[in-house]
Amino acid sequence: MGVISLRLKDSDLERLDELARLEGKEKSAIARELLEYGWDFLMLKHYKMGKLSLEGLAKKLDISISEAIDLLAEFGIEAPIEFEDYLEGLKVFEGK
């Protein structure tokens, strides 16, 4: 694991302190979680703007395509799958 040193505004440090207290975690753990959430958010935003394909999103988030579709649904972002494609996939899944 690498180490990075950075300067933060007082308000950002206060937010880290507050989250650390609320979550019962160390500030460094909270900072790592926030970085991960930020990455996920930006990748979802890039997907929504058409800068990433579904496969690209899944790769960037290190998840399967079906997990990416579930994540999109969780955040109310429409999946790029037509109903006919869904039915065809269901047939394949059922072995028909």
Secondary structure, DSSP 8 states (H G I E B T S, - for coil): ---------HHHHHHHHHHHHHHT--HHHHHHHHHHHHHHHHHHHHHHTTSS-HHHHHHHHT--HHHHHHHHHHTT---S--HHHHHHHHHHHHT-
